[in-house]
Amino acid sequence: MKVRKILHTKLVNIHKSKRFILFMLAITVFYSANAQTWSLQQCIDTAQVNNKNLQMSRNNMQIGTERHKEAKANLIPKISLNGDYKYFAELPYQIMPQSTFGGPEGQFKEIQMGVPHNMGANIQLALPLYSSQVYGAIQSTKIAAEISELQYQKTEEQVFFEISNLYYNAQILMHKKAFIDSNLLNTGKLLDNLKLLHAQQMIKKSDVTKVELQYEQLKTQREIVANNYDQVMNALKFSMGIPFQQNIGIEPEIIKKSLMDYPNSPSVDLRMAYSKNKLLTGELKTLKNSRIPNVSIFGSYGQTGFGYDEKPDDFLKFHPVSFAGLQISMPLFNGTVTKRKINQKKLEIQNNQLQIDLVKDQNQMLIENATQKRLVTQLTIQNATGQIELASTVYDEMVLQQKEGTANLTDILLADNALRETQQNYLAAVVEFLRADLELKKLSGNISLKN
């Protein structure tokens, strides 16, 4: 009896070793069938170059930079060249006092003055010395460029998060398929044994049918998982910005992350809210400064030509004209429009400050939840791993007992269902852990850390 127990233990260990070898072999075959293996970091690096959303965000950053340069360019002197030609079919009238020509005082006479051909050309220069609108636009576009950069970082985080999530899903599906392959192998062996026993009229046909049904269900599940894997891989390629036809594979091993504490950096949403506050404050300052006079200098140099084409005194003569000046513009009253705009901007700043406080509180709450969830799911993974080993041992024992005639088919099927349930629990726990860890990295501003 003792020898039989020792033999039984060895057989169970052999079965467990075979199960592990076959499980890893199934994953390896599935993963080596692909032409090229990509790590998660390689997928992220490829997306940084090829992802179209990131490309558009980079263009938006460049647009913001160019707008800032455009606003600064308003401080550069503006030079323009102007020219015009006028032909007067009817010369303009002027009212002249008759006393100018020796007539009576207080009486006037209409006379036509000038020549029909008038032309002019001049170069004008204008330079603002102080303009609240120009300086306000420079400050606003600078902050807007910073916001565009933060928006790029936010898009980058979203792409990293999406690719990481898809990559983990693909890994989970690979392991799920490997579990199904292992269960198919076990069920196939069991089915062969039952068919042999039925041929020897030792069991009923219904027992064989039950296992055949289970075998077909596993095959269907395998096809579904394989199809889901293909769909996830297509979504991953799309996010990476590579052609669907490109044949790539992923690393089969799911890295079990340690419970490291990520450095808590301000999230992109919070930094965007602060930048928005700077923008609103700058706009408020610009509105208040709009009451300050705008000062600019200007100048012009040109030639004015007069022509007459009737004989005997036809001529075309040009005369120089130039001037320089200083212009001061100050609003005196605009119907309290500026005051109303200032009040609106103050309320916008108050709302922005509330938004900052809301983002802070919400982010802290989500970090606490993600940290707790990650801790619980890691413990669940450890428990599920032990349960898989225990369920595998029970299944192997039931198979051996069935061969010895001490266990029936129902016991084997129950053990098999228990094994599958523990496998599903393990995969579900891994999924939840990876999601919680990924969410924690995103919330703490560490999503772009090297994986």
Buried (B, 14 or more C-beta within 10 A) or exposed (E): EEEEEEEBEEBBEEBBEBBEEBBBEBBEEBBEEEEEEBEBEBBBBBBBEBBEBBEEBBEBBEEBBEBBEEBBEBEEEEEEEEEEEEEEEEEEEEEBEEEEEEEEEEEEEEEEEEBBBBBBBBEBBBBBEEBBBBBBBBBBBBBBBBBBBBBBBBBBBBBBBBBBBBBBBBBBBBBBBBBBBBBBBBBEEBBEBBBEBBEEEEBEEEBBEBBBEBBEEBEEBBEBBBEBBEEBBEBBBBBBBBEEEEEBBBBBEBEEBEEEEBEEEBBBBBBBBBBBBBBBBBBBBBBBBBEEEBBBBBBBBBBBBBBBEEEEEEEEEBEEEEEEEEEEEEEEEEEEEBEEBBEEBEEBBEEBEEBBEEBBEBBEEBBEBBBEBBEBBBEBBEBBBEBBBEBBBBBBBBBBBBEEEEBEBEBBBEBBEBBBEBBEBBBBBBBBBBBBBBBBBBBBBBBBEEB
